[in-house]
Amino acid sequence: MKFSTFEKIGFGFLVAAWVVWGSHQIGGLLVHATELEKPAYVVELADADPAKTDSPAVVESAMTLLASAEPGKGAKVFKKCKSCHSVNKGGKNGVGPNLWNVVGKAQASVVGYKYSGVLQGLGGEWSYENLDAFLLSPKNYANGTKMSFSGLKKAGDRASVIAYLRSLSDAPKPLP
């Protein structure tokens, strides 16, 4: 009797499945797992302080550090932003708007840039406080914004970036 290649392959898979199933059945007969009455190794967790878990995490404001912030350090931190934003006077918009003279400017007001509806609806200006909140978490400041950057968690970094953005102006706004 002559078998085709497909029949030989099929028979090989069938034999392999029987071997796996048989090994499983024999292993089940030879090894009996029993539940432990108490854990063999106890992991002790430190008690969480209820005062810390009930209150939300306090985020340090960059406003307290703004007077001592260094624009040079802000320029280094801002390198993360340069892939989307330009900072040259009269520069073109990129993925994000040009940020020349942004401190004190009305929000969503750069000509030629299409902002998300959420940011257009906010109104107001880019004050130091608004910039701090936006840089901390753009998604929390303007839920639904197109900006995908997760934010700067360190208050010192935010203060430095705000000081750098403030320096990008012919007439920088006075510090608060």
N, C-alpha and C positions, 0 to 999 in steps of 0.2 A: 504494500500500500504506500502511495506517495502522498506526502503532505505539502501544502503550499507554504510559502514564507509567512503569510499572515496567520496561518493555523499554528505554525511553530512558535511565533511570537506570542500569540494569545495563550497557548499552552504554557509557555514560560512564565507569563504574568500570573496565570492561575496557580501554578506550582509555588511561585514566590508568595502569593497571598496565603496559600495554605500553610506554608512554613511560618510566616509571621503570625497567623492566627493560632497555630498549634503551639508556637513558643509562648505566646501570651497565656494560653490555657494551662500549659505545663507550669509556667512561672506562678500563676495564681494558685495552683495546687501545692506547690512547694513552699511558698512564702505566705504567711498569714500575718497581716498587719493588725495590731491591737492598739486601741486608743490609750493614751497615757492618762493616768488619774490627775497628775499635776504636770505642768510644763517642765521639761528637762533643763531649760535655761530661762531664767526670769530676767526680763528687761525692765529696769526701774527708770521711770521718767521723772524728771524734776517737776515739782508742782508749779503750775503757771500762776503768776501773780494776778489775781482777779482785777486789780486796779489797772494793770497794763492791758489786759485783754478786753475790758469793757470800753475803754476810751480809744478813739481812733488815733492812728499814728500822727504825731505832730510833725509837720514839715516846716523846716526852718525857712524863713523868708530871706530873700536875697537883698531886701531893702536895707537891712541892718549892716550889710557888708558893702553896699554900693559905694559909699564914700571912700573906702580903702581899696576898691577893686582896681585891677590893672588892665587897661585896654590891650596891652601886649599879650597878656595871658588869654584874654578874651579872643584875640585874633587866632591864637593857637587852637582854642576850643571850637571856634567858628569854622575850622577846616572841615568839620563834619557836615556843615551846612552848605559849603561852597559847591557841592555837586548839584544843588538845586537852585541856590540863590546867588545873584550877583550883588556887588556892593559898590560898583563904580557910579560916579555921578553921571546920570544920563544913560546908564548901562541898560542892556536889554534884559527882559524877563526871561527866566529859564523855566524849569519845571515849577519853580516858585517865583514869586515876584522879586523885583530888585529892591533891596533893603536900604538904599541910600536915603538918609534923612528920615528914617522910620520912626524915631522917638518923637512923640508928640503929634505924629501924622494921624489923620482919620483912618480907622480900620477899614480894610478892603477898599482902598482908594488909589492904588497904583494903576495908572492909565494903561490900558492894553492887556491887563491880566484878568483872566476869568476866574473869579473866586467862587468857592462853594456857597450855596444859598445860606448856610448856617452862619458863615463868617460875615456875609453881607448884611444879614439881619441883626448882628450884634450892635452896630453903631458905636459911637464913642471914639476915643482916640487910643493910640498905642502909648499909654502912660507907662511909667516905670512899673507900677503894680500890675497892669495888664500884661506887659511883657514878661514879668516874673511868672505870673500864673500860666501864660501860654507856653513859655519855655519849660516849665515844670512838667506839663502834660497837655499837649495840644488837643488831644481827644477829650480831656475833661473840661478844658476851657471852652472849646467849641465842638460839642459832640456832633460828629458828622462831617468834620473838616476833611479836605482831600489830603492834608499833610499826614504822611505816614510815619514821621519821626516820633519816637516814643517819649522824648523829652530829656532834660538834664536834671538828674536827681540831686546833685550837689549844689547847695546854695551859693557856694563860692564860684562855681563854674557859671551859674546863671548870672550872678552879679558881674563877673568879668565880661561875659558876652554882652550884657546890657551896656556896660561901660564902653565896650568896643563899638556897639551900634550907635551909641550917643556920640562917639568921636567921628562918625561918618556923616558929617554935616558941616555946612559953611558956618552955621551959628548954632552950636550945641545947646540943647535945653539945659537950664539949671538943675542941679541935683535936688531931690526932695529934702 
